[in-house]
Amino acid sequence: MNDADAVKEESEALFGLVKRRYGDRLTPDTLDGLRAAVETVAKTVVALRSVKLEYRDEPLVLFTPFRKDA
């Protein structure tokens, strides 16, 4: 499965979930906007899932505490 198919599958699943839960309270225009937002989220999800991590991999963010000068 390529990334475009993965994004489509993910966005359809997420949008379907939201529509089942809240569709009766949303207008068609709101649903259209929501579909676009869900597709953006799905693209991010697919990109994050494509990164393979090992158990020993550490976070990239280095924590540096701030010390105020006295």
C-alpha positions as CSV (number, residue, x, y, z in Angstrom):
1,M,0.0,0.0,0.0
2,N,1.4,3.4,-1.0
3,D,1.1,6.6,1.1
4,A,-1.8,8.0,-0.9
5,D,-3.8,4.8,-0.3
6,A,-2.9,4.8,3.4
7,V,-3.9,8.4,3.8
8,K,-7.2,7.8,2.0
9,E,-8.0,4.7,4.2
10,E,-7.0,6.5,7.4
11,S,-9.0,9.6,6.6
12,E,-12.1,7.6,5.6
13,A,-11.9,5.7,8.9
14,L,-11.5,8.8,11.0
15,F,-14.1,10.8,9.2
16,G,-16.6,7.9,9.4
17,L,-16.1,7.7,13.1
18,V,-16.7,11.4,13.6
19,K,-19.7,11.4,11.3
20,R,-21.3,8.5,13.1
21,R,-20.8,10.2,16.5
22,Y,-21.7,13.8,15.6
23,G,-23.1,13.8,12.0
24,D,-26.7,14.5,13.2
25,R,-25.5,17.7,14.8
26,L,-23.4,19.0,11.9
27,T,-24.4,20.8,8.7
28,P,-23.2,19.6,5.3
29,D,-20.8,22.6,5.1
30,T,-19.3,21.8,8.4
31,L,-18.9,18.1,7.4
32,D,-17.1,19.2,4.3
33,G,-14.7,21.3,6.3
34,L,-14.3,18.6,8.8
35,R,-13.4,16.1,6.0
36,A,-10.6,18.4,4.9
37,A,-9.3,18.7,8.4
38,V,-9.4,15.0,9.0
39,E,-7.5,14.4,5.8
40,T,-4.7,16.7,7.1
41,V,-4.6,14.7,10.3
42,A,-4.5,11.5,8.4
43,K,-1.5,12.7,6.3
44,T,0.4,13.4,9.6
45,V,-0.6,10.0,11.0
46,V,0.7,8.2,8.0
47,A,3.9,10.1,8.0
48,L,4.5,9.4,11.7
49,R,3.7,5.7,11.3
50,S,6.2,5.4,8.5
51,V,9.1,6.1,10.8
52,K,10.4,2.8,12.2
53,L,11.7,3.0,15.7
54,E,13.6,0.4,17.7
55,Y,13.0,-0.1,21.4
56,R,16.4,1.5,22.2
57,D,15.7,4.7,20.2
58,E,15.7,7.8,22.3
59,P,13.7,11.0,21.8
60,L,15.3,13.7,19.6
61,V,14.4,16.5,21.9
62,L,17.2,17.4,24.3
63,F,16.0,18.8,27.6
64,T,18.0,21.8,28.8
65,P,16.8,23.3,32.0
66,F,16.8,27.1,32.2
67,R,18.6,28.7,35.1
68,K,17.9,32.3,35.7
69,D,21.0,34.4,36.4
70,A,20.9,35.8,39.9
